[in-house]
Amino acid sequence: MDGKLTAKMLSFRWLLFAILALAYCFVYFHRMSLSVVATDLARDFGATASAIGILGSIYFYCYAAMQFPAGLLADSVGPRRTVTFSLLLAAAGGLLFGLAPGLKVAMVARAMVGLGVSMVFIPTMKILAQWFRAREFAFMSGMMQAAGGVGILVATSFLGWLATRAGWRASFGIVAGCTLAIVLAAWRIVRDRPADRGWPSLAEIDHQENPTAEPSHPIGLWHGVRTVVRERYFWPVAVWFFLDCGIFFGFGMLWSGPYLEHAYGMSKGQAGAILGMLAWGMVLGGPILGLLSQRVLRSRKRTFILCMGALVILLLAVTLYPTGLSRATLAAWFFLFSVCSSAIVIMGFTTTKELFPVQIAGTSVGMVNFFPFFGGAVFMPLLGRVLDLYGRSDAGQYPIEAYRAVLLVLLVASAVSLASTFLMKETYRR
């Protein structure tokens, strides 16, 4: 086999990864964007916290509902086509959101965005599985999670800055244009597998290096589905995903911005700077946790327990002291909150993949990926309803007691999430 051709393929896959990672940045950008402009949306649309919570949850309902179909589309029409056409729908939704005259049109636009970005992650994992080896999966998952952190950083810093100067409507129009540029790059450069460019597959390379390696046998779709749902260790991971991501999406992606503005009197820019630590938690935490579980703890389960225990402590601290923390302390809190509730999801996907044969990795990851976004869809309006129970002031702000109640709900959810980690199976293998 031509060594130069193999080296070229191994180099090209990083360009391919960069484009897909950039696309994933926009997935997280849209998840975080409402937290930055939630106050503006409530003012311009004359909406309550419950209504804004529903607006935010639409994204997650659409995302959750499309996880299994996204896998089917990736298998039938191909992951490259699925990614490009879904991002095109997201770009159209972002443009419509910026033009929305009222809450109803904004909800339609948000649904378009949710449907569009929902079909990026699973096809991306399918593409990466063809271009990277199985032993590289945990690290590449961490790198993809870091790319999502960059998306949060752009949403919290750049969107906050742009919305202050150009308005939130123009900002979403600009984002739609950037998304369209990613669509064009993905269509022209990304390929489903090395063979699409006439290059050897990783299986061929590895078989040459290890001729005794046994070929894998395909597993039918519905047989794979039955295998997943009948695996009792799948369900603790699913419950953990629902609660952990419900906490992160519900608070970190929506109500953390208003919390900082109302409880600490911060401006949009000041709150955005603090929320930027959510991004750094993902950027740094994703790869670090991947290496921690692989080389230091040598355990997926202990990594889960460590992060969930820390999350309980973090939420207990702010429930007891919802105000009065210094900005440096708040920045550290949001960084650790992101590591423990968001960066840790790489372990969820890695554990799910390791629970099942590699032939149904796409099916298992696609099915478990329903639960984090269902959690976000439930927690966003739930927390908004809790806030509405306390009412807003004439200035449109919620009292400290309202946010303390929200944090208490999150604390209880984190405790249950911690309990679920003890029921998980250790999937790490030397």
C-alpha positions as a printed Julia matrix, in Angstrom:
430×3 Matrix{Float64}:
   0.0     0.0    0.0
   1.32    3.48  -0.97
   2.67    5.08   2.2
   2.45    8.6    0.74
  -1.22    8.09  -0.11
  -1.91    6.88   3.42
  -0.08    9.86   4.9
  -2.09   12.22   2.71
  -5.34   10.66   3.9
  -4.28   10.88   7.54
  -3.48   14.59   7.05
  -6.63   15.42   5.1
  -8.88   14.05   7.82
  -7.9    16.97  10.08
  -9.17   19.47   7.52
 -12.38   17.47   7.35
 -12.58   17.48  11.15
 -12.02   21.25  11.26
 -15.01   21.87   8.98
 -17.28   19.55  10.93
 -16.07   21.04  14.22
 -16.88   24.52  12.9
 -20.36   23.28  11.99
 -20.72   21.92  15.53
 -19.73   25.35  16.87
 -22.93   26.72  15.36
 -24.95   23.92  16.96
 -23.84   25.12  20.39
 -24.07   28.75  19.37
 -27.8    28.35  18.76
 -28.23   26.46  22.02
 -26.64   29.29  24.0
 -27.88   32.27  22.02
 -31.22   32.71  23.78
 -29.51   33.07  27.15
 -27.7    36.13  25.81
 -30.77   37.83  24.31
 -33.52   36.42  26.57
 -34.15   39.78  28.23
 -34.38   41.51  24.83
 -36.78   38.87  23.51
 -39.05   39.16  26.55
 -39.15   42.94  26.1
 -39.67   43.02  22.32
 -42.23   40.2   22.27
 -43.9    41.15  25.56
 -43.38   37.56  26.73
 -43.32   35.95  30.18
 -40.51   33.72  31.44
 -42.69   30.67  30.73
 -43.14   31.78  27.12
 -39.41   32.38  26.67
 -38.8    28.98  28.27
 -41.13   27.38  25.73
 -39.36   29.26  22.93
 -36.06   27.85  24.14
 -37.43   24.35  24.62
 -38.69   24.11  21.01
 -35.09   23.75  19.86
 -34.59   20.81  22.24
 -37.86   19.06  21.42
 -36.97   19.18  17.72
 -33.41   18.1   18.43
 -34.49   15.18  20.61
 -37.16   14.0   18.17
 -34.7    13.96  15.26
 -31.89   11.92  16.81
 -33.07    8.53  15.58
 -34.2     9.85  12.17
 -30.85   11.62  11.85
 -29.12    8.26  12.1
 -31.44    6.78   9.49
 -30.84    9.71   7.14
 -27.09    9.42   7.62
 -27.31    5.74   6.71
 -29.64    6.21   3.74
 -28.69    9.5    2.01
 -25.22    9.73   3.54
 -23.82   11.78   6.42
 -22.27   14.49   4.23
 -25.57   15.25   2.51
 -27.42   15.09   5.82
 -25.07   17.61   7.43
 -25.1    20.09   4.55
 -28.84   20.12   3.94
 -29.66   20.26   7.64
 -27.34   23.23   8.14
 -29.04   24.93   5.21
 -32.36   24.59   7.07
 -30.7    25.99  10.22
 -29.42   29.0    8.27
 -32.93   29.7    6.96
 -34.33   29.37  10.47
 -31.75   31.77  11.89
 -32.61   34.36   9.26
 -36.35   34.0    9.92
 -35.74   34.32  13.67
 -34.05   37.67  13.15
 -37.0    38.85  11.05
 -39.73   37.45  13.32
 -42.44   40.07  14.01
 -43.77   38.18  17.03
 -43.42   35.17  19.25
 -45.31   32.74  16.98
 -43.03   33.32  14.0
 -40.03   33.18  16.33
 -41.19   29.75  17.5
 -41.46   28.52  13.9
 -37.98   29.86  13.2
 -36.62   28.26  16.34
 -38.13   24.94  15.28
 -36.37   25.24  11.9
 -33.08   25.89  13.67
 -33.64   22.96  16.04
 -34.48   20.59  13.18
 -31.49   21.8   11.18
 -28.77   21.53  13.81
 -30.22   18.28  15.17
 -28.83   16.43  12.16
 -25.19   17.47  12.58
 -23.83   15.47  15.51
 -24.81   11.9   14.57
 -23.72   12.17  10.9
 -20.52   13.83  12.09
 -19.81   10.9   14.41
 -20.47    8.54  11.51
 -18.0    10.41   9.32
 -15.35   10.57  12.03
 -15.76    6.83  12.63
 -14.61    6.3    9.04
 -11.67    8.69   9.26
 -10.41    7.98  12.81
  -9.65    4.75  14.67
 -11.73    3.37  17.52
  -8.94    4.02  20.03
  -9.02    7.69  19.0
 -12.76    8.01  19.59
 -12.72    9.32  23.2
 -10.17   12.01  22.37
 -11.95   13.05  19.16
 -15.24   13.22  21.08
 -13.51   15.53  23.53
 -12.19   17.66  20.68
 -15.7    17.91  19.23
 -16.99   18.92  22.65
 -14.29   21.58  22.75
 -15.58   22.85  19.41
 -19.0    23.17  21.0
 -17.35   25.23  23.73
 -16.03   27.6   21.09
 -19.62   27.98  19.89
 -20.67   28.97  23.41
 -17.78   31.42  23.6
 -18.91   33.05  20.37
 -22.5    33.19  21.61
 -21.66   34.69  25.0
 -18.98   37.15  23.91
 -19.42   37.96  20.23
 -23.22   37.77  20.19
 -23.44   39.86  23.36
 -21.16   42.48  21.79
 -22.91   42.38  18.41
 -26.43   42.46  19.84
 -25.55   45.53  21.91
 -24.34   47.4   18.82
 -26.41   46.07  15.93
 -29.42   44.59  17.74
 -30.32   40.96  18.18
 -32.23   40.83  14.88
 -29.32   41.86  12.7
 -27.07   39.57  14.72
 -29.07   36.48  13.79
 -29.01   37.52  10.15
 -25.21   37.64  10.26
 -25.13   34.22  11.93
 -27.33   32.82   9.15
 -24.83   34.07   6.56
 -21.93   32.44   8.42
 -23.87   29.16   8.61
 -24.39   29.25   4.87
 -20.62   29.57   4.37
 -20.13   26.4    6.44
 -22.71   24.64   4.28
 -20.69   25.41   1.15
 -17.42   24.29   2.73
 -18.94   21.04   3.97
 -20.41   20.23   0.56
 -17.2    20.89  -1.33
 -14.64   19.31   1.02
 -16.21   16.78   3.42
 -16.49   13.18   2.25
 -18.21   10.27   3.97
 -15.21    7.93   3.85
 -11.64    7.82   2.52
 -12.76    5.61  -0.36
 -14.79    8.55  -1.73
 -11.46   10.19  -2.53
  -9.85    6.98  -3.72
  -7.87    6.43  -0.52
  -7.49    3.28   1.59
  -9.79    2.87   4.57
  -8.51    2.67   8.12
  -9.69   -0.94   8.2
  -7.43   -1.75   5.24
  -4.49    0.07   6.84
  -5.01   -1.66  10.19
  -5.5    -5.05   8.54
  -2.18   -4.62   6.78
  -0.57   -3.77  10.12
  -2.38   -6.64  11.89
  -3.37   -9.33   9.37
  -4.83  -11.53  12.11
  -7.53   -8.95  12.97
 -10.97  -10.48  12.5
 -13.47   -8.64  10.3
 -16.62   -7.36  11.95
 -20.02   -8.59  10.86
 -22.91   -6.18  10.2
 -25.88   -6.06  12.57
 -29.36   -5.24  11.26
 -30.97   -1.92  12.25
 -33.91   -3.28  14.24
 -31.79   -5.96  15.84
 -29.46   -3.17  16.95
 -32.37   -1.18  18.39
 -33.6    -4.19  20.36
 -30.08   -4.82  21.63
 -29.85   -1.25  22.95
 -33.23   -1.08  24.71
 -32.76   -4.52  26.31
 -29.41   -3.58  27.81
 -30.12   -2.7   31.45
 -26.94   -0.63  31.78
 -28.13    1.62  28.97
 -30.88    3.12  31.13
 -28.76    4.6   33.95
 -26.79    6.41  31.25
 -30.04    7.62  29.68
 -31.38    8.9   33.03
 -28.06   10.6   33.72
 -28.13   12.28  30.3
 -31.69   13.55  30.86
 -30.93   15.13  34.24
 -27.38   16.33  33.68
 -28.09   17.98  30.34
 -31.43   19.27  31.59
 -29.45   21.12  34.26
 -26.89   22.49  31.82
 -29.31   23.41  29.05
 -32.04   24.71  31.32
 -29.81   26.94  33.42
 -26.54   27.37  31.54
 -28.11   27.81  28.11
 -31.07   29.99  29.07
 -31.61   31.29  32.59
 -28.0    31.91  33.65
 -27.92   35.19  31.73
 -31.04   36.65  33.38
 -29.79   35.3   36.74
 -26.58   37.31  36.5
 -28.43   40.39  35.26
 -31.15   40.28  37.93
 -29.35   38.83  40.96
 -26.05   40.67  40.43
 -27.19   43.71  38.46
 -24.79   42.96  35.61
 -25.06   44.46  32.15
 -25.43   42.2   29.14
 -21.74   42.53  28.36
 -20.68   41.79  31.95
 -22.94   38.75  32.11
 -21.64   37.57  28.74
 -18.07   37.75  30.01
 -18.93   35.54  32.99
 -20.93   33.12  30.83
 -17.93   32.82  28.54
 -16.46   30.57  31.22
 -19.05   27.97  30.17
 -17.25   27.85  26.86
 -13.81   27.5   28.41
 -15.12   24.71  30.6
 -16.06   22.8   27.47
 -12.98   23.74  25.45
 -10.57   22.66  28.17
 -12.73   20.16  30.04
 -13.67   17.94  27.1
 -10.17   16.79  26.1
  -9.0    16.77  29.75
 -11.82   14.5   30.91
 -11.21   12.22  27.95
  -7.57   11.82  28.95
  -8.47   11.64  32.66
 -10.76    8.66  32.15
  -8.42    6.98  29.68
  -4.99    7.4   31.24
  -5.29    8.61  34.86
  -8.4     7.17  36.5
  -8.66    4.47  33.85
 -12.36    4.4   34.57
 -15.45    5.9   32.95
 -17.58    5.29  36.05
 -15.23    7.01  38.5
 -15.04   10.0   36.17
 -18.84   10.24  36.18
 -19.02   10.02  39.98
 -16.28   12.62  40.43
 -17.97   15.16  38.17
 -21.48   14.61  39.5
 -20.3    14.87  43.09
 -18.61   18.16  42.27
 -21.78   19.39  40.51
 -23.87   18.71  43.63
 -21.42   20.76  45.71
 -21.43   23.62  43.2
 -25.23   23.85  43.12
 -25.48   23.54  46.88
 -23.13   26.5   47.25
 -25.12   28.87  45.02
 -28.44   27.68  46.45
 -27.22   28.73  49.89
 -25.55   31.91  48.59
 -27.38   33.03  45.42
 -25.89   36.54  45.65
 -22.78   38.18  47.04
 -20.16   36.14  45.2
 -17.29   38.04  43.63
 -16.95   38.09  39.85
 -13.8    35.99  40.07
 -15.69   33.41  42.13
 -18.6    33.46  39.67
 -16.21   32.96  36.77
 -14.64   29.95  38.51
 -18.1    28.61  39.39
 -19.37   28.73  35.81
 -16.14   27.16  34.54
 -16.45   24.21  36.92
 -20.2    23.99  36.3
 -19.48   23.61  32.59
 -16.8    20.96  33.11
 -19.03   18.9   35.42
 -22.34   19.23  33.54
 -21.32   19.7   29.9
 -17.75   18.57  29.16
 -18.56   15.3   30.94
 -21.03   14.32  28.2
 -18.12   12.92  26.2
 -18.03   10.16  28.8
 -21.73    9.52  28.2
 -21.21    8.95  24.49
 -18.0     6.99  25.02
 -19.65    4.75  27.62
 -22.66    4.17  25.37
 -20.4     3.26  22.48
 -18.43    0.85  24.66
 -21.55   -0.88  25.98
 -22.36   -2.27  22.54
 -20.65   -3.86  19.54
 -18.95   -1.36  17.26
 -21.35   -2.31  14.43
 -24.24   -0.56  16.26
 -22.26    2.37  17.64
 -24.29    4.8   15.5
 -27.59    3.3   16.62
 -26.68    3.32  20.31
 -25.3     6.87  20.28
 -28.28    8.1   18.27
 -30.74    6.57  20.71
 -29.03    7.85  23.85
 -28.68   11.3   22.28
 -32.47   11.68  22.54
 -32.3    12.0   26.32
 -30.04   15.06  26.81
 -32.2    17.17  24.53
 -35.42   15.87  25.98
 -33.96   16.98  29.31
 -33.31   20.45  27.94
 -36.81   20.62  26.48
 -38.31   19.77  29.9
 -36.07   21.89  32.11
 -36.22   25.17  30.16
 -39.99   25.78  30.53
 -39.99   24.12  33.97
 -37.49   26.65  35.31
 -39.38   29.46  33.58
 -42.57   28.36  35.3
 -40.78   28.38  38.67
 -39.67   31.95  38.02
 -43.2    33.02  37.04
 -44.53   31.7   40.35
 -42.72   34.59  42.03
 -43.65   37.25  39.47
 -41.62   40.06  37.93
 -41.03   43.58  39.15
 -42.09   46.65  37.16
 -38.57   46.69  35.74
 -39.07   43.13  34.41
 -36.77   41.46  36.92
 -37.35   38.33  38.99
 -36.58   38.38  42.74
 -33.71   36.54  44.38
 -36.19   34.08  45.94
 -37.24   33.0   42.46
 -33.69   32.18  41.43
 -33.05   30.41  44.73
 -36.05   28.17  43.96
 -34.63   27.49  40.48
 -31.26   26.55  41.95
 -32.95   24.25  44.46
 -34.67   22.37  41.62
 -31.29   22.0   39.91
 -29.69   20.79  43.15
 -32.26   18.0   43.55
 -31.82   16.98  39.91
 -28.04   16.85  40.34
 -28.38   14.59  43.39
 -30.54   12.13  41.44
 -28.07   12.33  38.55
 -25.24   11.45  40.93
 -27.23    8.45  42.18
 -27.65    7.18  38.61
 -23.87    7.09  38.08
 -23.5     4.43  40.78
 -25.77    2.16  38.7
 -23.65    2.47  35.57
 -21.41   -0.27  34.26
 -17.66    0.26  34.07
 -16.87    0.08  30.35
 -13.19    1.0   30.39
 -10.94   -1.73  29.02
  -7.16   -1.72  28.98
